[in-house]
Amino acid sequence: MGSTIALENIAKAYNGTPVIAGLDVTFADGEFIAILGPSGCGKSTLLNMIAGLERVSSGRILIGGEAVQDKAPKDRGCAMVFQNYALYPHMTVRDNIGYALKVAGVAKPERERRVAEAARVVELGDYLDRRPAALSGGQRQRVAIARAIVREPKVLLFDEPLSNLDAKLRHGMRMELSQLHRRIGATSIFVTHDQVEAMTLADRVMLLKDGQIAQFDTPQALYHRPASTFVAEFIGAPPMNLLSVSGDGRTLRLADGTAIADHPHQGPVTLGIRPEKIVTGGGRLKARVLYREDMGSHASLVVALENGQRLEIASPFGASITDADEICLHLPTDHLHLFDPQSGLRI
C-alpha cells in the first residue's frame, strides 16, 4: 500500500533565509521514517512540503516515481495527522472519520464500509456513535488517525501527533502506531522532537540540524555510531559524555595531564563515551560523587573529576548505586568514540 518518496535537492527559504538546504534523500516503499531534531531545525517545514501545505523553493518531490511538488495536497496520495486533533465537535466519530469521503462524493455503502474498517483498525468500533467530547485524548487521536487512513493513502504523514498526550498515553499510542503501520503498510513519515518516539517507532531516523541532515540511519546506528558530537549529545538520555583530550599514541589525557583512557590516537581529539559504558570501581580515574539517583531498574550518578569536569554514569540494570563519595572510573577503549575537535565529525 505504501509508495517510495524521493526528495531531489529540496530547498526552502523564507525571505531569502534558508530553512531547508538542498536535501537529497529517498524513503523506501512501506518504510517508517522519523524526522527528528530540535525546534527550528526545519522538520515540520519539510513534512509540510511533502504534504503540499508549503511550496518548495527549489527541487522535486517524487511519490511513487511521480513528481508532485506542483500538485495540490489532495492529489498527492498523502494523508496527514496533526498535533491538534482538529475534530468536528458536533459530529459523531463515524461522521468525523468519513467526512472527507463524503465531500469526495464516495457512495454511502462504500463510505460506511471504509469507515467501519478504519475504526476497526484503530479499535474504535464501539465508539462510532459518540462525539469527541465523550472520548479520552488517546481516543481522539485515534479518530484523527482513522480519518487519515480511511482515505487509503499511499503515504501517512504525522506532525508531532503525540505531543498533547500525557506520558502514559504516549507510551500506549507508540505501540498502537507501530502495530498500525505493520497492518496497513503505508509509507509513514513521523515528525517529532522526542527522541524516544523516533527511536522506538522508526525503521530509520533522519536527524536534522539547521535544515541539513546530521545523520540518517537506523536508531541503533545513531546511538552506537553517532556521526558527530551533535548527534552524540542529541541522542541518548542522559546524552553521551564528551571530553576534550589529547593522545600520545598510547594514552588519552586531559589538559592538566590526567590520564583518561588507553587509546592509540595521537593529537587533540574530542572523546565520547556513553554513560552506561563507564565502569565504576577498579579504574585509575578518580572522581567525586556530586549526585546519585536510584531509579529502581537502574541507577545514575553525576561525578566530578579532579579538574572539575563532570561525567554522567548509568549503572547496569538492577545494579545498586554506590554509597561512596569518591569512586574510581574505567573508560574501556572498546567503547570510546573519537570526534574531530574542530568540525565535531566522527573520526
N, C-alpha and C positions, 0 to 999 in steps of 0.2 A: 504493500500500500504506500510505502514511502517513495521518496524521489531524491536523486542526487542534487545537491546545491553547490554551485561553483561561484565564488566571488573573484572577479578578474580585475585587479588593480582598482578596487573600490576606494573612493576617497570622498570625504565630506568636509566642507568648510562653511563657516558662518561669518559673513562679512570679511572674508579673506583670512580668517583664523582657522587653521586646520583642526578638525576633531578626529577624523579617521584618515590615516595617511597611507593610501595605496596598498590595501590588503589583497593578497593573493592566497586563496585557501579553498579547499574542497571538503564538503561534508558528504559522507557516503550514504547511499540509499539505506534507510532504516536506522541510521545511527542516532544516538542520543548525545548531543553536544551541549556542554555548559560553557557559557561565556561569563567569565569571572573577572573581577577587578574592582579597584576602589572607586568611590564616587568621582564622576567626571572623567572616567577613562574612555568613554565612548561606547560602552556596551549596549545601552538602550538605543542609542542612535543607530548602531549597526543593525540591531534587530528591527527597528522601525523602517530602515531602508529595505531590508529583505521583505517586510510585510507590505511595503508600498506606502507607508504613512509618512515617510521622509523621502525626498528626491535625492538621488546620488549627484554629487558634483562632477564626478567622472568615473568611468569604469563600467563593467557589466555584471549583472546578476543573472545567472542561469539556473533555472529549476527544471529538472528533468531534461536538460540539454537545450531548453528554450530560453532565449533572452527575455526577461520580464521587467527590466528596470524602467521601461516606459509604459508598463501596463498598470491599470487600476488595481487596487488591492483585491477586489472581488474576482479578478481574472487571473490570479497568481496561484490558485490552488492551496492557499495557506489559510489557517485559522489561528486566531490569537487569543490567549488567556492573559488577562491583565491582573495587576496587583489589586486594583479595585474591582470587585466582582461585577459591578455595573448591571445588576439585575433589575428588571421592572417590578417594583414592589406590589403593583396592583394585579400582576399576572401570577397564575399558578406556576409551579415548577414545570409542568407539562408545556404550558404556553411559552415560558421563558426559553426552554430548550428548543422548541420548534419554531420560534418566531422567524428566524432567518429563512427557514424552509417555506414558511407561509408567504413571506414577502417575495421569495423567488418563484412563487406560483406552483410549488410542488403539490401534487394531488393529495387530498386528505388521507386516503388509505396508506399511501406510501409515506406520507409525513408521520402518521401515527406509528407505523412500523419502525421507522428510523428513530423516532423519539423513544419508543419503548426499548429499542436495542441500546441506544446511548445511555439511557437511565439504568439499564441492567449492567452495562459495563462499569459504571461508576457506583453501582449498588444503591441507587435511589428509586428503585421500582415501587417501593411502598410510600414514597413521598410525593408522587406526581400531582396530587390534588392540593398540596399545601402551598402556602405563599412564603416568600423569602423570610418574612418576619418570624415565622414559626420554625426556622431552621437554625442550627448552630453555624459558627463561622466555617468550620470544615465542610459542612454540608452545602453551604452557599458556594464555596469554592468548587465543590464537585459539580454543582449545577452549571457554573461557568465553564468547567471543562467539558461537560456533556454538551453544552451549547456549541462548543468548538468542534467536537468530534462528530456531532450529528450531521455535519456538512460533508463528512467523509473526505477530509483534506489529505493531500499528499504530504503536507508539512504542517507541524504543530509548533507554534511559537509561544513561549511562556516568558512574560516580563515580570520577574520577581513575584510569582503568584502566591508565595507562602509568607510574605513579609508581614501581613496583617494578622497572622495566626500566632497563638501562644506556643511555647516550646514543645509541649506535649502534642498539640495538634500538628505542628510542623513535622515532628518525627513520624506520626501516622500518615500524613499526606505524602511524605517522601516515599514511604513504602507503597502507597497506593499509586503514585505516579510511575514508579518503577514497574509495577505489575501492569499498569495500563499500557505502558509503552511496549511491553512484551506481547500484550494481547492484540493491539491494533497495528503495530509495526510502522507507524508514520515516522518519517524523519523528524526529529524533535530538536529544537534549539531552546535552551533554558538560560535566561539571563539572571544572574544573581550576584550579590556582593558577599554571600555567605559561603565560605569555603567548604563547610560541612555538606551543604546541599550539592555543590558542584562535585565534590569528591565521592559522594555516596551514590549519586544518580547517573553520572555521565560515563559514556564509553571513553570519550576524550574531553579534555578541558582546555579551552583557549583562554589564557590569562592575558589580559590587556593592560598596557601601561601607556598613558598619554596617546591613545589612539593607535598604538602599534602592538604587535604580538610579542609578548615577553617570552612565552613558551606555549606550544600547542602539542599536547601529548596525553598519554594516559594519566589518570590520577596517581598511579604508582610511580611513574617516571617523574612527575612534578615533585613528588615528595622525596623520592630516594636519589634522584639525579637532577636537582634544580639547575636551570641554565644560567642563573645569575644570582647575585645577592638579593635582588628584588624578589625573585621567585622564592628563594630560601626563607626570606623573612615574611612573605605574604602567606605561604603555605605552611600549615602546622600550628598547633596550639598546645603548649607555647611554641613560638617560632624557633628556627634554628639559631643557635648561638654563633656570633661572628666575632672574631678577634683579629686585630692587626698584628702580624708576627713576621719574623724573618728567619730563613733557613740557611744552614751552613753545609747542607748536604747530608746531614745526619739527624739534626735536632731543630725543631721549630721553637723560637724564643720570642718572648715579649720584648718591648723596647728596653726594659730595665734588665734584660738578660735572663729572666726567669724561663727555665725550660718548660715548655708546654706539652710537647709530644715528639715522638720519634717519627721522622719523615725525611726522604732523600731530597726534598725540594731545596733549591738554592735561591736566595734573594728574598725580597719583600713579597708578602702574599697575604690575602685575607683568608683566614682559616674558619671553616664552618663545621659544626657538629650538632646533631640533633640532641635535645635534652635527654631522651631515653637511652642514648648510646654512651653517655658519660658513666663511668664505673666509679662508685664510691667505695673507698677503703683500699688500701694496698698500693695506691699510687704515690707519685713523688710531688704532686702539685697540691700545695696547702691552700685551704680555703676556710673562711669563717662563715657560719650559717647565719643569714640575716632573717630568713622567713621560712617556715615549714607549714605544710598543708597536707593533711591526710584525707584523701578523697574516698577511702574505703577500698575501691578497686585498685587504686594506685596512689602514690604519694609524690609530692613535688617540693622542691627546695629552691630557694634563691640564695646563692652564696656569693661572697666577695673574695677575689684573690688578694694576695698581699699588696698589689699595686692599685687596688680599688675596683678593678674590672669585675663586673657582675656576670654570673652564669646562671642559667636555669637548668635544673636537673629534674627529670621524671624517672621515678623508680620503676622497676618491673612490676607488672600487675600482681597485686596481692602482697607485695613486699612491705614490711613495716618500715616506717620512717625512722631515721636515726635521731637519737636524742642528744647527740654530741653537738657542742658549739663549734668545734673545729673538726674538719674532716680532710682526708687526703683523696685526691681525684686521679683517675687514669683516663686519658683520652686515647682509645685504641686507634692505631694507624689505619686499620681497615675501614673505619667509619668517618674518616676525615674528608672534608670537601675543601678544595682549593679554588679561590677566585682571584682574578686579576685585580689588584688594589685600585687601579685607575678606572677601568671600564666596568668592573663588577662582574664580568663574564666568567663562566666556569673555565678552569684550566684543564 
